[in-house]
Amino acid sequence: MKDKTGKTAERLKSKKLYLLDMDGTIYNENEIFDGTLEFLEEIRQRGAQYIFITNNSSKSVKDYVKKVNDMGISADEENFYTSSQATAAYIKENYPGQIVYCMGTQSLVEELRSAGIEVVTEADDRASIVLIGFDTENTSEKIRNTCIMLGKEVAYLATNPDLVCPVSFGYIPDCGSMSIMLKNATGKEPFFIGKPEPIMVNCVLKRLGVDKEDAVIVGDRLYTDIKTGINAKIDTICVLSGEAEMKDILEGEIKPDYIFDSVKEIYEKLTEVETE
């Protein structure tokens, strides 16, 4: 078994856990990529597991379960770990009992509240934390309120540093781009919770009792997905079905362990081993 560059990738067939990015890796917006269902079934047939880890905080875990189920993917809430969940855990551990002002979708707000965190969505002097996420419901009023809040002495957090989110016609600004816009207005920069911080990967490995050498992360972004794997010290696969292109890998500093065109190609290579 070899990857796109001809590098031997035999150890992938013994992996017990595949940590999968979503946008740009297994689907684009609402269109599932060819080969995704076969790839996931092959993981199950090998007695391994897959967990979807996504920086996209615009949807709750329940929203994601419904979305992938509608695409024909077999998954429940145990198959997910999102930047929203990681952010809620981080806030509860580092800022217990504090009130959070959130610029995000209603799904993100509800996810935080379901974790027992008090959340406000209007400028509020009681809030000591400002949190921004990938907000597909953003308005100029929300941006104004966030700028008001960032003018106070508050902790400033963001769910993820992604600059763009892939959609059917190209890309739209993600949380990282929102943070740049807010920095231009306020001079403030957030601490990012999601990938490339290793928090999400470490939480999943601990929860499932899987050793690092038995896990691999699959994603389409070098500065989040692949960097996360490097930071967490697990193997990495970059698929060229989303943001990253081969020239980005060749010219950049972040290097994945393996490169494939898509999850379909990973599946084909895995099953090719079985028939040789």
N, C-alpha and C positions, 0 to 999 in steps of 0.2 A: 504493500500500500504506500503510495507516494502522493505528495501534495502537488499543487500547481507548478511549483519550482523544481520538482523532481526529488524533493527531500523525503527521506523515509519517514513514514508516519504510522508505523506498525503499532506503537503503543496506544494509539487511539482506540484500538479494538478492545482493549482491556479496561477502559475507563468505566467507573461505576456511576459517575454523575456528570451530566452535561448541563452546564449553566448557560441558558440561552437568552440572548437579547431578543427583542421582538421587532420593533420598527426597523425595517431595512434588512432584517435577518431572516425572519420566517414569513413576514408579510409586509406590504406597503399600504398603509392606511387601512382599507377594508378588503384588499385583495391578497389572498394567501398565495405564497410563492409555490411554483411547481416543485414537487418533490418533498414538501414539508411533511405531509401526512406519512409518507413512506419512511422518511428519516426518523420521525418520532416513533413509529411502529418498530423500526429496526432497533432503536435504543431499548424499547421494552422487551423485544425478543431476546436481546442479549442479557437480560436480567438487570439492566442499569436503570437509572432514573433520570428524568429531566425536570429542571426547575426554570421557570421564566423569571429572569431578573431584569427589570426595566427601570430606566430613569424617568420615564414618562409619568408624571404625577397628575395628569389631567383626569385620569380615571381611577376609580376605587378598584380593589381586588374583585369585588362582585361584578363590576362593570367589565373587567378583563375576562373573567370566567365566562360571562355571557358572550362576549365578543368572539373568543376563540372557539367556544362550543358551537356558535352559529357558523363558524368556518369548517366545522367537522373535526376539530381537535379535541381529543379526550383530555380533560383537565378539570380540576376543582381548585378550591382555595389553597390547598396544600401544595399545589404546583407553582405557586407564585411567591415572589418577594419583590416588592416595589420600593422605589425611593420614598414614597409616601409612608410606608410601614417603617422604613429605616429612619426617616425623619421623626416620626412619632416616638420611636424607641429612644432616639438621641435626645429629644427634648425632655422626655420623662426622666432620663438618667442624669442629664446635665442641668436642667432647669425645672426641677420638680415643683409643681404647684403654681407655676407662673403663667400669666395670660399671654396668648399669642395673637398678634395681628397678622392675618393671612391674606396675601394677594394670590389667589388661586381659584380653581374651579370649585363648585359646590361639592363635587365628589371628594376633593382633597380636604375641604373643611369638615365634611362628615366623617372622613377617615380619622382625622385628628380627634374629633369629638368622641368617636366611638372608642378611642384609646384612653379616654378620660381627661383630655386636655381641654381647657377653656379657651375658646377661639372667638375673636371679634373680627368683623370685616369692615368696620368703619374706624376712622381715627379715634383713638381712645387712650387717655392718659394712664389708664390702669395697665395697659399692655407693656411688657418689658422686653418682648421679643418680636421682631419683624421677620416673617417668613414669606418668601416668594416661591412660586412653583410655575410649571408650564401651564399658563392660563389661557385656554381656548375660549374663555368667556370674558376676556379682559375688556375694560372700558376706560375712557379718559378719566372718569371719576375715581376708579380704582387706583390708577396711576397717581393721580393727585393726592389721594389719601395716603398712599405709600410714601410719597415724597414728604408729606407732613410728618409721618411717623419716623422717617429716617432723619428728620431734623432734631429728634429727641435722643437722649442717652439710652439706647436700646441695643440688645444683641441682634445681629443681622445674619439670618440663615437663608439658604436656598436649597431646594431639593436636588438640583442637578445643574452641571455646567454646560450641557449640550447647547450649541449655538443654533442649530436648526433641527427640525423634525421633518422626515420625509413624508410627502403626501403624493397623491396621484399625478399632480402636475409639476412636481419638483420639490421645493422645500418651503417651510414657513418658519418664522423665528421661534426658537425654543427659550427655555429659562435663562440660558447663558446670555443670549442676546438681550433679554429683558433686563438682566443685571447690568449689562453695559450701558443701556439706555438710562437706567436709574443712577449709575455712577456718574454719567455726564451731567445729570441734574443735581446730584447731592454730594458727590465725591466719596460715597460710601461703597465698599465692596463686601459681599457676603462670604460666609464660610459655606462651602458646598458639602452636602451630606452624601449624595449618591455617588455612583461611579464617576471618577476613578478611585475614590476612597475605597479601601478594602472591606469596609463595614458590612456591606450586603453579603459579600461572598463568605466572610468569616461567620456571620450569623447563620447562613444556610448550612455550611459545613458542620458547625457545632450542633445545630438542630438535628441533622440527619446522621451524625456520627461518621462522617466520611473523611478520610485522610486527604491531604492536599494532593498527593501524587496520584490519587484515584479520580481527580476532578479535572475538567477542562471547561473553559469559557469560550463561547462562540458569539461573535458580534461583528458589526460592520464599521465600527468607529475606533480609530486608533487611540484617540485621546481620552476615551471613556472606557469602552469595553476591553480593549487590549491592555491599556494602562492599568485597569483594575486587576486583570489577571497577573500582570507583572508585580503590582503592589502586594497582591495576596499570595504570590509565589506559587501559582498554579499554571498549567499549560494553557496556551491561548491559540485560538483559530480565528483568523480574520477572513470573512466572506466578502466578496467583491460585488454583492447584490444591493448594497446601500451606498453609504457616503464615501468610504475609502476606495481609492483606486490604486492600482499597482505602483504607479509613479509616486504616490504618497508614501508607500511603504519603502520603496527603494531610496527615496530622497530624504525621508524623515528619520528621526531618532528613535521612534517607538517601533520595535520589531516584533511581530507575532512569531510564535513557534511554527505555525503552519498557515498556509494560504490556500483557499479553495474559492472557486467562482461562486459557489452557493451551497446551501445545505443539501440540495439535490446531488451535487458532486460528492459531498461527504458520504451520503447514502450509497451512491454508486461505487465509491471506492471501498466502503466497508463491505458491501455485498460481493464485490469483485474478489475480495480476499477469500470469501466463503466458497467460491466456485473454482478457484485456482487449484 
